[in-house]
Amino acid sequence: MAFNYHRELQAWVVPLLLVGFFAYLMSHSFLSVFEVTMDAMFLCFAVDMETNDGSAEKPYLMDQELLTFVSQSNKLTEGQTHRHMRSFQDNEDGTELQPMV
């Protein structure tokens, strides 16, 4: 609006930098709140896993979707680790390095 009313303003860099700075500040603030929320949620998840065992006397207090997500990601990570360790142990797939001639 300032450019429409004052045609003599030619410094477009200053408003652009101000808008960029405030956009960065707002996005950084939002992501910081999101990060703290996720840290608190995973900390509560870890405490729930440590104190409860999922039995009828001590059931898990966390959301079942979160529990299945974490267990599936753990299985996926363990499978990748096992696959990488197996490829180092036995080179059946022919990935052995050969000297360049």
C-alpha positions as CSV (number, residue, x, y, z in Angstrom):
1,M,0.0,0.0,0.0
2,A,2.9,2.3,0.7
3,F,4.1,2.0,-2.9
4,N,0.6,2.8,-4.3
5,Y,0.3,6.1,-2.3
6,H,4.0,7.1,-2.5
7,R,5.4,6.6,-5.9
8,E,8.7,8.1,-5.0
9,L,9.5,5.1,-2.7
10,Q,11.9,2.9,-4.6
11,A,13.5,0.9,-1.8
12,W,11.8,-2.4,-2.3
13,V,14.5,-4.3,-0.5
14,V,13.6,-3.1,3.0
15,P,9.9,-4.1,3.0
16,L,10.9,-7.4,1.4
17,L,13.5,-8.1,4.2
18,L,11.0,-7.1,6.9
19,V,8.3,-9.4,5.6
20,G,10.9,-12.2,5.2
21,F,12.2,-11.7,8.8
22,F,8.7,-11.7,10.3
23,A,7.7,-14.8,8.3
24,Y,10.8,-16.5,9.6
25,L,10.1,-15.4,13.1
26,M,6.5,-16.7,13.0
27,S,7.4,-20.0,11.4
28,H,10.3,-20.5,13.9
29,S,7.9,-19.8,16.8
30,F,5.3,-22.3,15.5
31,L,7.9,-25.0,14.9
32,S,9.4,-24.5,18.3
33,V,6.0,-25.0,20.0
34,F,5.5,-28.1,17.8
35,E,8.9,-29.5,18.7
36,V,8.3,-29.0,22.5
37,T,4.9,-30.7,22.1
38,M,6.4,-33.7,20.3
39,D,9.2,-34.0,22.8
40,A,6.7,-34.0,25.7
41,M,4.5,-36.6,24.0
42,F,7.4,-39.0,23.3
43,L,8.7,-38.5,26.9
44,C,5.3,-39.4,28.2
45,F,5.3,-42.4,25.9
46,A,8.7,-43.5,27.2
47,V,7.5,-43.1,30.9
48,D,4.3,-45.1,30.1
49,M,6.3,-47.9,28.5
50,E,8.6,-48.0,31.5
51,T,6.0,-48.0,34.2
52,N,3.2,-50.0,32.6
53,D,3.4,-53.4,31.0
54,G,0.1,-53.6,29.0
55,S,-1.5,-56.1,31.3
56,A,-4.9,-55.8,32.9
57,E,-3.5,-54.6,36.1
58,K,-1.2,-52.0,34.5
59,P,-2.6,-51.1,31.1
60,Y,-0.9,-48.6,28.7
61,L,-2.3,-45.1,29.0
62,M,-1.1,-44.0,25.6
63,D,-3.1,-44.0,22.4
64,Q,-3.1,-47.3,20.6
65,E,-2.3,-45.7,17.2
66,L,0.8,-44.2,18.7
67,L,1.8,-47.6,20.1
68,T,1.3,-49.4,16.8
69,F,3.2,-46.6,14.9
70,V,6.2,-46.8,17.2
71,S,6.2,-50.6,17.2
72,Q,6.0,-50.7,13.4
73,S,8.8,-48.2,13.1
74,N,10.9,-50.2,15.5
75,K,10.3,-53.4,13.4
76,L,11.3,-51.5,10.3
77,T,14.4,-50.1,11.8
78,E,15.4,-53.5,13.3
79,G,14.9,-55.1,9.8
80,Q,17.1,-52.5,8.2
81,T,19.8,-52.9,10.8
82,H,19.7,-56.7,10.5
83,R,19.9,-56.5,6.7
84,H,22.9,-54.2,6.8
85,M,24.7,-56.4,9.4
86,R,24.0,-59.5,7.4
87,S,25.4,-58.0,4.2
88,F,28.6,-57.2,6.1
89,Q,28.8,-60.7,7.5
90,D,28.4,-62.7,4.3
91,N,28.8,-61.2,0.8
92,E,26.4,-63.5,-1.0
93,D,25.0,-60.8,-3.3
94,G,28.3,-60.0,-5.0
95,T,28.8,-56.6,-3.5
96,E,32.4,-57.3,-2.6
97,L,34.7,-54.5,-3.7
98,Q,37.2,-55.4,-6.4
99,P,40.4,-53.5,-7.1
100,M,40.3,-51.1,-10.1
101,V,42.6,-52.1,-12.9
